Amino acid sequence: MNLHARYPGLSDLRCRAQRRIPPFVWEYLDSGTGTEATKARNRAALDRIGMMPSVLHGEFTPDLRAEFLGHEMPLPFGIAPVGMSGLMWPGAEGHLARAAARAGIPYSLSTVATQSPEDVAPDLGAHGWFQMYPPRDPDIRRDMLARAKAAGFGTLVLTVDVPVASRRERQVRSGLTNPPSLTPRLALQVATRPAWALGMARRGMPYMRMLEKYANAATEGLSPTAHVGYLLRTAPDWDYVGWLREEWDGAFIVKGVLRAQDAKRLDSLGVDAIWVSNHAGRQFDGAPASIEALPAIRAETTRPIVFDSGIESGLDILRALALGADYVMLGRAFHYALGALGERGPDHLIDILRADLVANMGQLGAHSLRDLPTHFTLR
């Protein structure tokens, strides 16, 4: 099958994924919170960023390499953490880790993934990032850090924009709970998605494997969108960031920053990179688009910047790089690819994004990613 002929863009993968995974899983993956205004704002703001083509550059092959935290990456994008990835497609974390390793790009495993760091370790490439939701108990923190390090994760990502559970009304209406409970209503949906159902039957219903070691408290009383992780984690403060900086001896990124003054203060705490993100509209429906917040943060921090939220193409990646990002991560997009094509999906999406980067850089006359901010952005 010629995948590029049948599924030339992310929109094609998204449409096929919706047909192949159960509706309640789709609602978890695709939804934001509230009226989803922030999710829509991410897309609209990216579309407002124009880029000026430049002509008469002759034949050239764009250089897609990106320097980030002392590493030369072959591509300027990686795979962002998504909780419960294995709910979207059986074995998702392993599929994503192997695809990232083949491409030489980062893969970020969530604390609330359906595979543990130990599970993913055999599939991990050179750029394993471990995303931490902040545990309250210092002993659990230290144990999580030790497990991630032993499994080969060299970069720690602390997510700070989830101080409380979001409501995600679409997810609630779908009937999905954490951990998933297969009610008659959901079982009927599963029956209409045979490929997904067969894969789940082989692997078993997904759950948060890393947390099972620590989950000794009941989950009764939690909201439908919450899970056992909310019993373990806390809303971090500045001292928490400082504590982690001292405990973790690898690269340290703080994810979920939208305010320039917060980025400046994080600089002073010695974090290695700032991750600009509004959690793709899944946490707070009144936030600005992440791309709108990026330039002010770029002006305020000397640290490298990671960017996510709303990225759907190579052109979107170039837009973020032009406005000050050093590296770009995609989360939902890779899970659309999994839902559409299973194990083949992530590799195909990487190919789509790579081709889109080359095509658009050719139109811009941009020989390398370094050319983008100086010559080609229109605000």
C-alpha positions as a LaTeX table, in Angstrom:
\begin{tabular}{lrrr}
\hline
Residue & $x$ (\AA) & $y$ (\AA) & $z$ (\AA) \\
\hline
Met1 & 0.00 & 0.00 & 0.00 \\
Asn2 & 1.27 & 3.47 & $-0.93$ \\
Leu3 & 0.64 & 5.29 & 2.33 \\
His4 & 1.64 & 8.66 & 0.91 \\
Ala5 & $-0.98$ & 8.35 & $-1.82$ \\
Arg6 & $-3.76$ & 7.33 & 0.56 \\
Tyr7 & $-2.82$ & 9.40 & 3.61 \\
Pro8 & $-0.76$ & 12.39 & 2.45 \\
Gly9 & $-1.55$ & 14.61 & 5.44 \\
Leu10 & $-2.32$ & 14.52 & 9.14 \\
Ser11 & $-5.96$ & 15.30 & 8.40 \\
Asp12 & $-6.22$ & 11.97 & 6.55 \\
Leu13 & $-4.76$ & 10.12 & 9.53 \\
Arg14 & $-7.11$ & 11.91 & 11.90 \\
Cys15 & $-10.17$ & 10.92 & 9.86 \\
Arg16 & $-9.13$ & 7.27 & 9.67 \\
Ala17 & $-8.29$ & 7.18 & 13.38 \\
Gln18 & $-11.77$ & 8.37 & 14.25 \\
Arg19 & $-13.21$ & 5.44 & 12.28 \\
Arg20 & $-10.92$ & 2.85 & 13.87 \\
Ile21 & $-10.93$ & 3.63 & 17.59 \\
Pro22 & $-14.03$ & 3.52 & 19.83 \\
Pro23 & $-15.91$ & 6.82 & 20.24 \\
Phe24 & $-15.14$ & 7.06 & 23.96 \\
Val25 & $-11.41$ & 6.74 & 23.20 \\
Trp26 & $-11.71$ & 9.32 & 20.45 \\
Glu27 & $-13.29$ & 11.78 & 22.87 \\
Tyr28 & $-10.39$ & 11.32 & 25.28 \\
Leu29 & $-7.83$ & 11.92 & 22.54 \\
Asp30 & $-9.48$ & 14.71 & 20.59 \\
Ser31 & $-11.19$ & 16.78 & 23.28 \\
Gly32 & $-10.18$ & 19.93 & 25.09 \\
Thr33 & $-11.85$ & 21.44 & 28.11 \\
Gly34 & $-14.76$ & 23.87 & 28.40 \\
Thr35 & $-16.03$ & 25.05 & 25.04 \\
Glu36 & $-12.65$ & 24.14 & 23.54 \\
Ala37 & $-11.95$ & 27.78 & 22.74 \\
Thr38 & $-8.26$ & 27.42 & 23.63 \\
Lys39 & $-7.91$ & 24.41 & 21.36 \\
Ala40 & $-9.47$ & 26.41 & 18.50 \\
Arg41 & $-7.37$ & 29.45 & 19.41 \\
Asn42 & $-4.16$ & 27.43 & 18.96 \\
Arg43 & $-5.13$ & 26.59 & 15.38 \\
Ala44 & $-6.35$ & 30.08 & 14.49 \\
Ala45 & $-3.23$ & 31.76 & 15.88 \\
Leu46 & $-0.91$ & 29.48 & 13.94 \\
Asp47 & $-2.85$ & 30.21 & 10.74 \\
Arg48 & $-2.35$ & 33.95 & 11.29 \\
Ile49 & 1.42 & 33.57 & 11.00 \\
Gly50 & 2.44 & 34.15 & 7.41 \\
Met51 & 5.86 & 33.44 & 5.96 \\
Met52 & 7.34 & 35.25 & 2.96 \\
Pro53 & 8.66 & 33.10 & 0.12 \\
Ser54 & 12.07 & 34.05 & $-1.28$ \\
Val55 & 13.06 & 33.17 & $-4.86$ \\
Leu56 & 16.11 & 32.47 & $-7.05$ \\
His57 & 18.03 & 30.35 & $-4.58$ \\
Gly58 & 18.91 & 27.64 & $-7.09$ \\
Glu59 & 18.83 & 23.96 & $-6.25$ \\
Phe60 & 19.49 & 23.05 & $-2.63$ \\
Thr61 & 18.53 & 20.47 & $-0.04$ \\
Pro62 & 17.30 & 22.07 & 3.18 \\
Asp63 & 19.20 & 21.16 & 6.32 \\
Leu64 & 16.63 & 19.93 & 8.87 \\
Arg65 & 19.07 & 19.40 & 11.72 \\
Ala66 & 18.41 & 21.13 & 15.03 \\
Glu67 & 20.74 & 21.67 & 17.97 \\
Phe68 & 19.05 & 21.08 & 21.30 \\
Leu69 & 20.57 & 20.66 & 24.77 \\
Gly70 & 23.94 & 19.67 & 23.37 \\
His71 & 22.56 & 17.16 & 20.87 \\
Glu72 & 22.31 & 17.42 & 17.11 \\
Met73 & 18.85 & 16.17 & 16.22 \\
Pro74 & 18.21 & 15.05 & 12.61 \\
Leu75 & 14.75 & 16.65 & 12.73 \\
Pro76 & 13.39 & 19.64 & 14.67 \\
Phe77 & 10.46 & 17.77 & 16.22 \\
Gly78 & 9.78 & 14.92 & 18.62 \\
Ile79 & 6.99 & 12.99 & 20.33 \\
Ala80 & 5.33 & 14.72 & 23.28 \\
Pro81 & 3.99 & 12.84 & 26.33 \\
Val82 & 0.34 & 11.79 & 26.30 \\
Gly83 & $-1.26$ & 10.08 & 29.27 \\
Met84 & $-2.81$ & 6.65 & 28.72 \\
Ser85 & $-1.33$ & 6.36 & 25.23 \\
Gly86 & $-2.07$ & 2.65 & 25.23 \\
Leu87 & $-5.78$ & 3.42 & 25.37 \\
Met88 & $-5.54$ & 5.04 & 21.94 \\
Trp89 & $-3.87$ & 2.01 & 20.40 \\
Pro90 & $-2.62$ & $-1.25$ & 21.92 \\
Gly91 & 1.08 & $-1.09$ & 22.76 \\
Ala92 & 1.23 & 2.60 & 21.85 \\
Glu93 & 4.21 & 3.55 & 24.01 \\
Gly94 & 6.41 & 0.85 & 22.54 \\
His95 & 5.39 & 1.74 & 18.99 \\
Leu96 & 6.16 & 5.41 & 19.61 \\
Ala97 & 9.48 & 4.75 & 21.33 \\
Arg98 & 10.67 & 2.52 & 18.48 \\
Ala99 & 9.62 & 5.03 & 15.82 \\
Ala100 & 11.44 & 7.81 & 17.66 \\
Ala101 & 14.55 & 5.65 & 17.99 \\
Arg102 & 14.52 & 4.87 & 14.26 \\
Ala103 & 14.23 & 8.56 & 13.41 \\
Gly104 & 16.74 & 9.70 & 16.05 \\
Ile105 & 14.23 & 12.05 & 17.71 \\
Pro106 & 13.04 & 12.39 & 21.33 \\
Tyr107 & 10.27 & 10.29 & 22.78 \\
Ser108 & 8.68 & 11.52 & 26.00 \\
Leu109 & 6.99 & 8.96 & 28.26 \\
Ser110 & 4.24 & 10.18 & 30.57 \\
Thr111 & 4.06 & 9.32 & 34.26 \\
Val112 & 0.51 & 8.15 & 33.55 \\
Ala113 & 1.37 & 6.06 & 30.50 \\
Thr114 & 0.14 & 2.49 & 30.18 \\
Gln115 & 3.72 & 1.19 & 30.08 \\
Ser116 & 6.35 & 1.87 & 32.71 \\
Pro117 & 9.88 & 3.17 & 32.11 \\
Glu118 & 11.10 & $-0.38$ & 32.58 \\
Asp119 & 8.67 & $-1.63$ & 29.91 \\
Val120 & 9.83 & 0.95 & 27.38 \\
Ala121 & 13.56 & 0.71 & 28.14 \\
Pro122 & 14.35 & $-1.94$ & 25.47 \\
Asp123 & 12.76 & 0.25 & 22.78 \\
Leu124 & 14.24 & 3.55 & 23.89 \\
Gly125 & 16.59 & 5.43 & 21.58 \\
Ala126 & 19.26 & 7.98 & 22.45 \\
His127 & 16.75 & 10.69 & 23.39 \\
Gly128 & 14.41 & 9.37 & 26.04 \\
Trp129 & 12.55 & 12.05 & 27.99 \\
Phe130 & 10.58 & 11.19 & 31.14 \\
Gln131 & 7.62 & 13.46 & 31.89 \\
Met132 & 6.80 & 13.74 & 35.59 \\
Tyr133 & 3.55 & 14.74 & 37.22 \\
Pro134 & 4.86 & 15.92 & 40.59 \\
Pro135 & 4.44 & 13.37 & 43.41 \\
Arg136 & 3.75 & 14.80 & 46.85 \\
Asp137 & 5.85 & 12.22 & 48.72 \\
Pro138 & 9.63 & 12.84 & 48.49 \\
Asp139 & 10.37 & 9.11 & 48.65 \\
Ile140 & 8.08 & 8.45 & 45.69 \\
Arg141 & 9.74 & 11.31 & 43.80 \\
Arg142 & 13.20 & 9.86 & 44.37 \\
Asp143 & 12.06 & 6.39 & 43.40 \\
Met144 & 10.46 & 7.65 & 40.16 \\
Leu145 & 13.62 & 9.55 & 39.26 \\
Ala146 & 15.78 & 6.51 & 39.95 \\
Arg147 & 13.54 & 4.27 & 37.85 \\
Ala148 & 13.56 & 6.71 & 34.93 \\
Lys149 & 17.32 & 7.09 & 35.07 \\
Ala150 & 17.91 & 3.33 & 35.29 \\
Ala151 & 15.62 & 2.78 & 32.29 \\
Gly152 & 17.73 & 5.10 & 30.12 \\
Phe153 & 15.79 & 8.37 & 30.24 \\
Gly154 & 18.33 & 11.19 & 30.18 \\
Thr155 & 15.96 & 14.18 & 30.26 \\
Leu156 & 13.38 & 15.00 & 32.93 \\
Val157 & 10.28 & 17.01 & 32.02 \\
Leu158 & 8.26 & 18.44 & 34.93 \\
Thr159 & 4.69 & 19.35 & 33.93 \\
Val160 & 3.52 & 22.33 & 35.99 \\
Asp161 & 0.25 & 23.36 & 34.33 \\
Val162 & $-1.97$ & 20.70 & 35.94 \\
Pro163 & $-2.40$ & 21.95 & 39.53 \\
Val164 & $-5.94$ & 20.50 & 39.55 \\
Ala165 & $-7.90$ & 18.12 & 37.34 \\
Ser166 & $-9.54$ & 19.71 & 34.31 \\
Arg167 & $-13.18$ & 18.94 & 33.55 \\
Arg168 & $-12.99$ & 17.88 & 29.87 \\
Glu169 & $-16.71$ & 17.77 & 29.39 \\
Arg170 & $-16.59$ & 15.80 & 26.13 \\
Gln171 & $-14.64$ & 13.08 & 27.89 \\
Val172 & $-17.16$ & 12.98 & 30.75 \\
Arg173 & $-20.09$ & 12.71 & 28.34 \\
Ser174 & $-18.37$ & 9.81 & 26.58 \\
Gly175 & $-18.60$ & 7.66 & 29.70 \\
Leu176 & $-14.84$ & 7.10 & 29.97 \\
Thr177 & $-13.41$ & 6.86 & 33.48 \\
Asn178 & $-9.90$ & 6.34 & 34.82 \\
Pro179 & $-9.10$ & 3.51 & 35.03 \\
Pro180 & $-11.35$ & 2.54 & 32.11 \\
Ser181 & $-14.40$ & 0.48 & 33.04 \\
Leu182 & $-16.08$ & $-1.41$ & 30.20 \\
Thr183 & $-19.76$ & $-0.65$ & 30.75 \\
Pro184 & $-22.39$ & $-2.10$ & 28.37 \\
Arg185 & $-22.49$ & 1.25 & 26.56 \\
Leu186 & $-18.73$ & 1.25 & 25.99 \\
Ala187 & $-18.64$ & $-2.46$ & 25.16 \\
Leu188 & $-21.05$ & $-1.81$ & 22.31 \\
Gln189 & $-18.70$ & 0.84 & 20.96 \\
Val190 & $-15.74$ & $-1.55$ & 21.22 \\
Ala191 & $-17.66$ & $-4.15$ & 19.21 \\
Thr192 & $-17.77$ & $-1.74$ & 16.25 \\
Arg193 & $-13.97$ & $-1.33$ & 16.21 \\
Pro194 & $-12.60$ & $-4.86$ & 15.66 \\
Ala195 & $-8.92$ & $-4.03$ & 15.08 \\
Trp196 & $-8.71$ & $-1.99$ & 18.28 \\
Ala197 & $-10.72$ & $-4.59$ & 20.19 \\
Leu198 & $-8.54$ & $-7.49$ & 19.04 \\
Gly199 & $-5.37$ & $-5.66$ & 20.04 \\
Met200 & $-6.78$ & $-4.86$ & 23.47 \\
Ala201 & $-7.91$ & $-8.44$ & 23.95 \\
Arg202 & $-4.35$ & $-9.57$ & 23.38 \\
Arg203 & $-2.78$ & $-7.01$ & 25.72 \\
Gly204 & $-5.51$ & $-6.51$ & 28.32 \\
Met205 & $-7.25$ & $-3.30$ & 29.38 \\
Pro206 & $-4.68$ & $-0.52$ & 29.77 \\
Tyr207 & $-3.82$ & 0.99 & 33.13 \\
Met208 & $-1.12$ & 3.27 & 34.56 \\
Arg209 & 1.72 & 0.80 & 35.01 \\
Met210 & 4.23 & 3.11 & 36.65 \\
Leu211 & 1.81 & 4.12 & 39.39 \\
Glu212 & 0.75 & 0.61 & 40.42 \\
Lys213 & 3.75 & 0.45 & 42.75 \\
Tyr214 & 2.50 & 3.49 & 44.65 \\
Ala215 & $-1.29$ & 3.14 & 44.33 \\
Asn216 & $-2.23$ & 2.02 & 47.83 \\
Ala217 & $-5.09$ & 4.51 & 48.27 \\
Ala218 & $-8.68$ & 4.18 & 47.08 \\
Thr219 & $-9.86$ & 6.26 & 44.14 \\
Glu220 & $-13.42$ & 6.70 & 45.34 \\
Gly221 & $-14.65$ & 10.27 & 45.17 \\
Leu222 & $-12.40$ & 11.34 & 42.31 \\
Ser223 & $-13.96$ & 13.07 & 39.32 \\
Pro224 & $-14.42$ & 10.94 & 36.17 \\
Thr225 & $-11.50$ & 12.70 & 34.47 \\
Ala226 & $-9.17$ & 12.19 & 37.44 \\
His227 & $-7.22$ & 9.05 & 38.33 \\
Val228 & $-4.96$ & 7.54 & 40.97 \\
Gly229 & $-2.21$ & 9.98 & 39.99 \\
Tyr230 & $-4.20$ & 12.78 & 41.56 \\
Leu231 & $-3.95$ & 11.01 & 44.93 \\
Leu232 & $-0.17$ & 10.92 & 44.64 \\
Arg233 & 0.72 & 14.25 & 43.10 \\
Thr234 & 0.75 & 17.81 & 44.31 \\
Ala235 & 0.57 & 21.28 & 42.80 \\
Pro236 & 4.28 & 22.16 & 42.61 \\
Asp237 & 5.80 & 25.47 & 43.66 \\
Trp238 & 9.14 & 27.16 & 43.05 \\
Asp239 & 10.80 & 25.21 & 45.87 \\
Tyr240 & 9.64 & 21.98 & 44.25 \\
Val241 & 11.42 & 22.94 & 41.02 \\
Gly242 & 14.56 & 23.74 & 42.99 \\
Trp243 & 14.38 & 20.38 & 44.77 \\
Leu244 & 14.11 & 18.51 & 41.48 \\
Arg245 & 16.98 & 20.48 & 39.99 \\
Glu246 & 19.19 & 19.31 & 42.83 \\
Glu247 & 18.00 & 15.69 & 42.69 \\
Trp248 & 18.16 & 15.15 & 38.91 \\
Asp249 & 21.63 & 15.17 & 37.34 \\
Gly250 & 20.48 & 15.19 & 33.71 \\
Ala251 & 18.79 & 17.74 & 31.47 \\
Phe252 & 15.75 & 19.29 & 33.17 \\
Ile253 & 12.83 & 20.91 & 31.31 \\
Val254 & 9.78 & 22.62 & 32.84 \\
Lys255 & 6.63 & 22.18 & 30.73 \\
Gly256 & 3.51 & 24.35 & 30.69 \\
Val257 & 4.90 & 27.90 & 30.71 \\
Leu258 & 2.94 & 30.80 & 29.17 \\
Arg259 & 4.13 & 33.84 & 31.16 \\
Ala260 & 7.44 & 35.51 & 30.33 \\
Gln261 & 8.12 & 36.40 & 33.97 \\
Asp262 & 7.73 & 32.73 & 34.94 \\
Ala263 & 10.26 & 31.76 & 32.30 \\
Lys264 & 12.72 & 34.34 & 33.64 \\
Arg265 & 12.39 & 33.00 & 37.17 \\
Leu266 & 12.89 & 29.45 & 35.96 \\
Asp267 & 16.15 & 30.62 & 34.38 \\
Ser268 & 17.38 & 31.57 & 37.83 \\
Leu269 & 16.59 & 28.10 & 39.18 \\
Gly270 & 18.88 & 26.48 & 36.64 \\
Val271 & 16.42 & 24.62 & 34.46 \\
Asp272 & 17.92 & 23.63 & 31.12 \\
Ala273 & 14.95 & 24.47 & 28.88 \\
Ile274 & 11.49 & 26.06 & 29.00 \\
Trp275 & 8.54 & 24.24 & 27.42 \\
Val276 & 5.92 & 26.69 & 26.14 \\
Ser277 & 2.53 & 24.97 & 26.16 \\
Asn278 & $-1.11$ & 25.44 & 27.07 \\
His279 & $-1.57$ & 21.66 & 27.30 \\
Ala280 & $-3.23$ & 21.76 & 23.85 \\
Gly281 & $-6.34$ & 23.31 & 25.38 \\
Arg282 & $-6.98$ & 20.34 & 27.68 \\
Gln283 & $-6.55$ & 22.14 & 31.02 \\
Phe284 & $-7.78$ & 25.75 & 30.89 \\
Asp285 & $-10.15$ & 27.17 & 28.31 \\
Gly286 & $-9.23$ & 30.82 & 28.87 \\
Ala287 & $-5.54$ & 30.58 & 27.99 \\
Pro288 & $-3.94$ & 32.36 & 25.06 \\
Ala289 & $-2.70$ & 30.34 & 22.13 \\
Ser290 & 0.75 & 29.00 & 22.94 \\
Ile291 & 2.17 & 30.55 & 19.77 \\
Glu292 & 0.95 & 33.97 & 20.96 \\
Ala293 & 2.90 & 33.57 & 24.20 \\
Leu294 & 6.10 & 32.36 & 22.53 \\
Pro295 & 7.73 & 35.64 & 21.35 \\
Ala296 & 7.57 & 37.31 & 24.77 \\
Ile297 & 9.06 & 34.26 & 26.44 \\
Arg298 & 11.79 & 34.11 & 23.81 \\
Ala299 & 12.65 & 37.73 & 24.58 \\
Glu300 & 12.85 & 37.02 & 28.31 \\
Thr301 & 14.79 & 33.77 & 28.58 \\
Thr302 & 18.24 & 32.69 & 27.47 \\
Arg303 & 17.29 & 29.03 & 27.80 \\
Pro304 & 16.34 & 26.81 & 24.86 \\
Ile305 & 12.60 & 26.67 & 24.25 \\
Val306 & 10.45 & 23.62 & 23.48 \\
Phe307 & 7.05 & 24.32 & 21.94 \\
Asp308 & 3.79 & 22.43 & 21.55 \\
Ser309 & 0.00 & 22.98 & 21.17 \\
Gly310 & $-1.85$ & 22.82 & 17.87 \\
Ile311 & 1.02 & 21.70 & 15.63 \\
Glu312 & $-0.38$ & 19.82 & 12.62 \\
Ser313 & 2.19 & 20.14 & 9.83 \\
Gly314 & 5.76 & 20.89 & 8.86 \\
Leu315 & 4.66 & 24.45 & 8.15 \\
Asp316 & 3.41 & 24.79 & 11.73 \\
Ile317 & 6.78 & 23.54 & 12.96 \\
Leu318 & 8.51 & 26.22 & 10.89 \\
Arg319 & 6.17 & 28.87 & 12.29 \\
Ala320 & 7.09 & 27.93 & 15.85 \\
Leu321 & 10.81 & 27.85 & 15.07 \\
Ala322 & 10.58 & 31.23 & 13.33 \\
Leu323 & 8.99 & 32.82 & 16.39 \\
Gly324 & 11.62 & 31.60 & 18.79 \\
Ala325 & 11.24 & 27.90 & 19.57 \\
Asp326 & 14.34 & 25.70 & 19.44 \\
Tyr327 & 12.44 & 22.43 & 19.27 \\
Val328 & 8.85 & 21.37 & 18.64 \\
Met329 & 6.88 & 18.45 & 20.07 \\
Leu330 & 3.65 & 16.81 & 18.83 \\
Gly331 & 1.35 & 14.69 & 20.98 \\
Arg332 & $-2.15$ & 14.28 & 19.56 \\
Ala333 & $-0.79$ & 14.05 & 16.02 \\
Phe334 & 1.22 & 10.91 & 16.73 \\
His335 & $-1.79$ & 9.30 & 18.38 \\
Tyr336 & $-3.96$ & 10.08 & 15.36 \\
Ala337 & $-1.29$ & 8.27 & 13.36 \\
Leu338 & $-1.41$ & 5.27 & 15.68 \\
Gly339 & $-5.18$ & 5.12 & 15.53 \\
Ala340 & $-5.11$ & 5.30 & 11.75 \\
Leu341 & $-2.34$ & 2.87 & 10.91 \\
Gly342 & $-1.28$ & 1.13 & 14.09 \\
Glu343 & 2.45 & 0.47 & 14.35 \\
Arg344 & 3.08 & 1.94 & 10.87 \\
Gly345 & 1.46 & 5.24 & 11.79 \\
Pro346 & 4.26 & 7.05 & 13.66 \\
Asp347 & 6.84 & 6.31 & 10.95 \\
His348 & 4.44 & 7.56 & 8.30 \\
Leu349 & 3.72 & 10.77 & 10.19 \\
Ile350 & 7.46 & 11.41 & 10.59 \\
Asp351 & 7.79 & 10.99 & 6.81 \\
Ile352 & 4.89 & 13.41 & 6.22 \\
Leu353 & 6.39 & 16.06 & 8.50 \\
Arg354 & 9.86 & 15.66 & 7.03 \\
Ala355 & 8.55 & 16.06 & 3.47 \\
Asp356 & 6.47 & 19.07 & 4.49 \\
Leu357 & 9.49 & 20.73 & 6.09 \\
Val358 & 11.55 & 20.22 & 2.92 \\
Ala359 & 8.79 & 21.51 & 0.62 \\
Asn360 & 8.10 & 24.63 & 2.66 \\
Met361 & 11.74 & 25.48 & 3.30 \\
Gly362 & 12.29 & 25.22 & $-0.45$ \\
Gln363 & 9.54 & 27.77 & $-1.05$ \\
Leu364 & 10.99 & 30.07 & 1.59 \\
Gly365 & 14.53 & 29.74 & 0.28 \\
Ala366 & 15.58 & 28.67 & 3.77 \\
His367 & 18.70 & 26.56 & 3.56 \\
Ser368 & 18.65 & 25.76 & 7.27 \\
Leu369 & 16.40 & 26.25 & 10.28 \\
Arg370 & 18.65 & 29.09 & 11.41 \\
Asp371 & 17.45 & 31.15 & 8.45 \\
Leu372 & 13.83 & 31.24 & 9.64 \\
Pro373 & 13.68 & 33.98 & 12.32 \\
Thr374 & 15.79 & 36.57 & 10.53 \\
His375 & 14.39 & 36.55 & 7.03 \\
Phe376 & 11.06 & 34.90 & 6.68 \\
Thr377 & 8.50 & 35.69 & 9.37 \\
Leu378 & 5.57 & 38.03 & 8.92 \\
Arg379 & 3.64 & 39.04 & 12.05 \\
\hline
\end{tabular}
